[in-house]
């Protein structure tokens, strides 16, 4: 297999299992995320933050339900059309570029991540995906 022709869909195929919606430090929201989700849930941004978020490091983070999943996970993402930037990028995230071992770690809980590719291939795909407008 020629590694320079490998696409993101070859190294990751979402299984819709929700494991990425579980714990792991929470889902940080940008201001654009807050506005989009608030509009989608028919609330204003301030109310949305008060009702559905916690503050961590001065940033809003979506609350978790009793099972440890994102508040908006109900066997499927209930805000999928406006899901946060952090969710749209998964698993092509900056921490993989910082330490390629993070790809293997994430694969331990995500059945859609494939690890049978050289590190450079994964890094190149992550860089390419992060450079796209999401």
C-alpha positions as CSV (number, residue, x, y, z in Angstrom):
1,X,0.0,0.0,0.0
2,X,1.3,3.4,-0.9
3,X,1.3,5.5,2.2
4,X,1.1,8.9,0.5
5,X,-2.4,8.0,-0.9
6,X,-3.9,7.1,2.5
7,X,-6.9,9.2,3.4
8,X,-8.3,10.1,6.9
9,X,-11.2,7.7,6.3
10,X,-8.7,4.9,6.1
11,X,-7.2,5.5,9.5
12,X,-10.4,6.4,11.2
13,X,-14.0,5.3,10.7
14,X,-16.5,6.4,13.3
15,X,-18.4,3.5,14.8
16,X,-20.9,5.8,16.7
17,X,-20.2,4.0,19.9
18,X,-20.0,7.2,22.0
19,X,-16.7,6.4,23.7
20,X,-15.3,9.8,22.6
21,X,-18.3,11.4,24.3
22,X,-17.3,10.0,27.7
23,X,-15.3,11.7,30.4
24,X,-11.7,12.3,29.5
25,X,-11.6,15.9,30.7
26,X,-14.8,17.1,29.1
27,X,-15.6,19.0,26.0
28,X,-14.4,22.5,26.0
29,X,-16.4,25.0,24.0
30,X,-15.4,28.0,21.9
31,X,-17.6,31.1,21.8
32,X,-18.9,30.0,18.4
33,X,-19.7,26.5,19.9
34,X,-21.7,28.1,22.7
35,X,-23.7,30.4,20.2
36,X,-24.4,27.5,17.8
37,X,-25.5,25.0,20.5
38,X,-27.5,27.7,22.4
39,X,-29.4,28.5,19.2
40,X,-29.9,24.8,18.4
41,X,-31.3,24.2,21.9
42,X,-33.5,27.3,21.7
43,X,-31.8,29.1,24.6
44,X,-29.5,32.1,24.9
45,X,-25.8,31.6,25.4
46,X,-25.7,32.7,29.1
47,X,-28.6,30.4,30.0
48,X,-27.0,27.6,28.0
49,X,-23.7,27.9,29.9
50,X,-25.5,28.0,33.3
51,X,-27.7,25.0,32.6
52,X,-25.5,22.7,30.5
53,X,-21.9,23.7,31.3
54,X,-19.3,23.8,34.1
55,X,-16.4,26.2,34.0
56,X,-12.9,24.8,33.9
57,X,-9.9,27.1,33.4
58,X,-12.3,30.0,32.6
59,X,-13.8,28.0,29.7
60,X,-17.2,26.4,29.5
61,X,-17.1,22.6,29.4
62,X,-20.3,20.5,28.6
63,X,-21.6,18.8,31.8
64,X,-21.6,15.0,31.9
65,X,-24.6,12.8,32.6
66,X,-24.7,10.3,35.5
67,X,-23.0,7.6,33.2
68,X,-20.1,10.0,32.5
69,X,-21.1,10.8,29.0
70,X,-21.5,14.3,27.5
71,X,-24.9,15.7,28.6
72,X,-26.0,15.6,24.9
73,X,-25.2,11.9,24.3
74,X,-28.3,9.7,24.2
75,X,-27.0,6.7,22.3
76,X,-26.3,9.3,19.6
77,X,-25.2,12.9,19.7
78,X,-28.4,15.0,20.1
79,X,-26.6,18.2,18.9
80,X,-24.7,16.5,16.0
81,X,-25.5,19.3,13.5
82,X,-23.8,21.9,15.8
83,X,-21.4,19.7,17.7
84,X,-18.4,21.5,19.2
85,X,-15.2,22.1,17.3
86,X,-13.4,19.6,19.6
87,X,-15.9,16.9,18.6
88,X,-15.7,17.8,14.9
89,X,-11.9,17.4,14.9
90,X,-11.9,14.0,16.8
91,X,-9.6,12.0,16.5
92,X,-7.5,14.4,14.4
93,X,-6.4,16.5,17.4
94,X,-3.3,18.5,18.2
95,X,-2.2,16.3,21.0
96,X,-1.4,13.6,18.4
97,X,1.1,16.0,16.8
98,X,2.6,16.7,20.2
99,X,3.0,13.0,21.0
100,X,2.2,10.4,18.4
101,X,1.7,7.9,21.3
102,X,-1.6,9.7,21.9
103,X,-3.0,8.0,18.7
104,X,-2.4,4.6,20.3
105,X,-3.8,5.7,23.6
106,X,-7.0,7.0,22.0
107,X,-7.3,3.8,20.0
108,X,-7.5,1.9,23.2
109,X,-11.0,3.4,23.8
110,X,-12.0,4.2,20.2
111,X,-12.8,1.2,18.0
112,X,-12.8,3.4,14.9
113,X,-9.1,4.4,15.2
114,X,-6.7,2.2,13.2
115,X,-3.1,1.9,14.4
116,X,-1.5,-0.3,11.7
117,X,0.2,2.7,9.9
118,X,3.6,4.3,10.4
119,X,3.7,7.3,12.8
120,X,4.6,9.7,9.9
121,X,1.4,8.7,8.0
122,X,-0.7,9.4,11.0
123,X,1.0,12.7,11.7
124,X,0.6,13.8,8.1
125,X,-3.1,12.9,8.0
126,X,-3.7,14.7,11.4
127,X,-1.9,17.8,10.1
128,X,-3.9,17.8,6.9
129,X,-7.2,17.3,8.8
130,X,-6.4,20.1,11.3
131,X,-5.7,22.5,8.4
132,X,-9.2,22.0,7.0
133,X,-12.0,24.3,7.9
134,X,-14.3,22.3,10.2
